[in-house]
Amino acid sequence: MAISEGGLLTDEIRRKVWPKLLSVNTDDLPPLPARKELREDNKDYQQVLLDVRRSLRRFPPGMPDDQREGLQEELIDIILHVLQRNPQLHYYQGYHDIVVTFLLVVGDRLATALVEKLSTHHLRDFMDSTMDNTKHILNYLMPIIDQVNPEVHDFMQSAEVGTIFALSWLITWFGHVLSDFRHVVRLYDFFLACHPLMPIYFAAVIVLHREQEVLDCECDMASVHHLLSQIPQDLPYESLISKAGDLFVQFPPSELAKEAAQAAQAERTAASTFKDFELASVQLPWPW
């Protein structure tokens, strides 16, 4: 159901299916610690607080302020609890965009268990102390595009646009860049049921879907980056999901690993350095 057209359809179904997809036992959920215990002397608290306070648009329009503020406090607690229980994980800006989706769908207690499992599996590479693994995942984007449409690939290479435009897509599972919550949870249905690299395949099909726009663009980094970083809101989600699944089967990660490694090597010798990449991730033009 999560992969088939329409996904899981309702949040009531998601509350039953998402735990199964993540192998979380809903009959044995751990209690949440006291809020004061979580926040005292917590190195991540101030940054999480800032990010959550700036996340107003991730809550349903028209929600009463007191209800939203209560959910924001729960959001902070979930994040801090997961980080406290898993000191090997490192908070990153954008993580709260994923956590709030789970909170709004399943509530705080179940969301805590699901997010902890997700953070130690699907999101694990994003939560390292450096961005090396995140950058490595982004390096699969161009090889996927090259397999399907070499013309678009070559145009993007000539423009030296890189892959930073897709960073926020990847690390928030598109939660930050899509305004319609229905589309966000539909993608989460899909991603939870698939390989952890599926979001990068979905990123590739978005670029491929916009083939003509890309090729009509000025062939320079600024123009192409601007075009691709402005994700359309009226995408044909079901057909793109189907296409991403097909590409994963046709070009599995194991077959693209060599090209991804070569992309990493080329990036090290290009003008766009890793320092630039890290800076872009810290200074993303997001309305946090």
C-alpha positions in Angstrom: 0.0 0.0 0.0 2.8 2.5 0.9 4.3 2.1 -2.6 1.1 1.7 -4.6 -0.7 4.6 -6.1 -2.1 7.0 -3.5 0.0 5.6 -0.7 -1.6 4.9 2.7 -4.4 7.4 2.1 -5.1 8.5 5.7 -3.2 9.3 8.8 -5.2 6.7 10.7 -3.7 4.0 8.4 -0.3 5.6 8.7 -0.4 5.3 12.5 -0.8 1.6 12.0 1.5 1.0 9.1 4.5 3.3 9.7 5.5 1.5 12.9 5.4 -1.8 11.0 7.6 -0.4 8.2 10.1 0.6 10.8 9.7 -2.6 12.9 8.6 -0.6 16.0 6.5 -2.4 18.6 3.7 0.0 19.5 2.8 -2.1 22.6 6.2 -1.4 24.2 6.8 2.3 23.8 9.2 3.8 26.4 8.0 6.6 28.6 9.1 10.1 27.8 11.5 11.7 30.3 10.6 14.9 32.1 11.1 18.1 30.0 13.4 19.7 32.5 15.7 16.7 32.4 15.9 16.8 28.7 16.8 20.5 28.4 19.2 21.1 31.2 22.8 21.3 30.1 21.9 20.0 26.6 24.4 21.1 24.0 21.8 21.0 21.2 18.9 22.7 23.0 19.5 26.3 21.9 19.9 25.4 18.2 16.9 23.1 18.2 14.9 25.8 20.0 15.8 28.4 17.3 14.9 26.0 14.4 11.6 24.9 15.9 10.6 28.5 16.7 11.1 29.3 13.0 9.1 26.4 11.8 5.7 28.0 11.8 4.7 27.1 8.3 5.2 23.4 8.9 2.0 23.5 11.1 -1.5 23.4 9.6 -2.8 26.9 8.6 -5.4 28.1 11.0 -4.2 26.0 13.9 -4.7 28.0 17.2 -1.5 29.5 18.6 -1.7 27.7 21.9 -2.1 24.3 20.1 0.8 25.0 17.8 3.0 26.2 20.6 2.3 23.0 22.5 3.3 20.9 19.5 6.5 22.9 19.1 7.4 22.1 22.7 6.7 18.4 22.0 8.8 18.7 18.9 11.8 20.0 20.9 11.4 17.2 23.4 11.3 14.4 20.8 14.5 15.7 19.1 16.4 16.1 22.4 15.2 12.7 23.7 16.4 10.9 20.5 19.8 12.7 20.7 20.2 12.0 24.4 19.6 8.3 23.9 21.9 8.1 20.9 25.0 10.2 21.6 26.5 9.0 18.3 23.9 11.1 16.4 24.5 14.7 15.6 21.7 17.2 15.1 21.5 19.0 11.7 19.4 21.8 10.6 16.5 20.3 8.7 16.1 17.3 11.0 13.2 19.0 12.7 11.4 19.1 9.3 11.3 15.3 9.4 10.4 15.0 13.0 7.5 17.4 12.8 5.9 15.3 10.1 5.9 12.3 12.4 4.6 14.3 15.3 1.7 15.7 13.3 0.7 12.2 12.0 1.2 9.9 14.9 1.5 12.1 18.1 4.5 12.6 20.4 5.0 9.2 22.1 4.8 7.1 19.0 6.7 9.7 17.0 9.6 9.5 19.4 10.0 5.8 18.9 9.6 6.0 15.1 12.1 8.9 14.8 14.6 7.2 16.9 14.5 4.1 14.6 14.6 6.3 11.5 17.5 8.3 12.8 19.6 5.2 13.5 18.8 3.7 10.1 17.5 5.8 7.1 18.8 9.1 8.4 22.0 7.8 10.0 24.4 9.1 7.3 23.0 12.7 7.7 23.7 12.6 11.5 27.4 12.1 11.4 29.8 14.7 12.8 30.8 15.7 9.3 28.9 15.9 6.0 31.1 13.4 4.2 28.4 10.7 4.0 25.7 13.2 3.0 27.8 14.5 0.2 28.5 10.9 -0.9 24.8 10.2 -1.2 24.3 13.4 -3.3 27.0 12.1 -5.6 24.6 9.4 -6.8 22.3 12.1 -8.3 24.3 12.9 -11.4 25.0 9.2 -12.4 21.2 8.5 -12.2 20.5 11.4 -14.4 23.3 10.4 -16.8 21.8 6.9 -17.2 18.4 8.3 -18.2 19.2 11.5 -20.0 22.9 12.2 -20.9 22.0 15.5 -22.5 20.6 16.9 -19.2 23.6 15.4 -17.4 26.1 17.0 -19.7 24.3 20.4 -19.6 24.4 20.4 -15.8 28.0 19.4 -15.9 28.8 22.2 -18.3 27.0 24.6 -16.0 29.0 23.3 -13.0 25.8 23.4 -11.0 26.8 20.6 -8.7 24.2 19.0 -6.4 23.8 21.4 -3.5 20.4 22.5 -4.9 19.1 19.0 -3.8 20.6 19.1 -0.3 17.5 20.4 1.5 15.4 17.9 -0.5 17.5 15.0 0.7 18.0 15.8 4.4 14.4 16.8 5.0 12.8 14.1 2.8 11.3 17.1 0.9 9.5 18.1 4.0 10.9 21.6 4.0 10.4 22.4 0.3 6.8 21.1 -0.3 4.0 23.3 1.0 1.2 20.8 0.8 1.4 18.4 3.8 -0.5 15.7 1.8 2.4 15.5 -0.7 4.9 15.3 2.1 3.3 12.4 3.9 2.7 10.6 0.5 6.5 10.8 0.0 7.1 9.5 3.5 4.9 6.5 2.8 7.1 5.8 -0.2 10.4 6.4 1.4 9.6 4.4 4.6 8.8 1.4 2.5 11.9 1.6 0.3 15.7 1.6 0.4 17.3 4.5 2.3 18.7 5.9 -1.0 15.3 6.2 -2.6 15.1 10.0 -1.8 18.0 10.6 -4.1 16.3 8.7 -6.9 13.2 10.8 -6.4 15.4 13.9 -6.6 16.7 12.7 -9.9 13.3 12.1 -11.4 12.3 15.7 -10.4 15.3 17.0 -12.4 14.5 14.7 -15.3 10.8 15.7 -15.2 12.0 19.3 -15.7 14.3 18.4 -18.7 13.0 21.1 -21.0 13.2 23.9 -18.4 16.8 22.9 -17.6 17.9 22.8 -21.2 16.2 26.1 -21.9 18.1 27.7 -19.0 21.2 29.8 -19.4 24.1 27.3 -19.1 25.8 28.8 -16.0 25.9 27.8 -12.4 23.8 30.6 -11.0 20.9 30.2 -13.5 20.6 26.4 -13.3 21.0 26.4 -9.5 18.2 29.0 -9.1 15.9 27.0 -11.4 16.4 23.7 -9.8 16.4 25.0 -6.2 12.8 26.4 -6.8 10.9 23.1 -6.7 7.5 23.2 -8.4 4.6 22.5 -6.1 2.3 20.9 -8.8 4.5 17.9 -9.6 2.8 14.7 -10.8 3.8 12.9 -7.6 2.3 9.5 -8.4 4.0 9.2 -11.8 7.3 10.4 -10.3 7.1 8.0 -7.5 6.6 5.2 -10.0 9.5 6.4 -12.1 11.8 6.6 -9.1 11.0 3.0 -8.2 11.6 1.9 -11.7 15.0 3.6 -11.9 16.0 2.1 -8.6 15.4 -1.4 -10.0 17.0 -0.5 -13.4 20.0 1.2 -11.9 20.5 0.0 -8.3 23.0 1.8 -6.1 25.5 -1.0 -6.4 25.8 -0.4 -10.2 26.2 3.4 -9.6 28.8 3.2 -6.8 31.7 3.6 -9.2 30.3 6.6 -10.9 29.4 8.2 -7.5 33.0 7.7 -6.4 34.3 9.3 -9.6 31.9 12.2 -9.0 33.4 12.6 -5.5 36.9 12.6 -6.9 36.0 15.2 -9.6 34.4 17.4 -6.9 37.6 17.4 -4.9 39.4 18.9 -7.9 36.7 21.3 -8.9 36.3 24.9 -7.9 33.4 24.0 -5.6 35.2 22.7 -2.6 34.0 20.8 0.4 34.3 23.9 2.5 31.8 25.6 0.1 29.5 22.7 0.5 29.5 22.9 4.3 29.0 26.6 4.1 26.0 26.2 1.8 24.5 23.7 4.2 24.8 26.1 7.2 23.6 29.1 5.3 20.7 27.6 3.4 18.2 30.2 2.4 15.4 28.5 4.3 12.9 30.4 6.4 13.8 28.6 9.6 
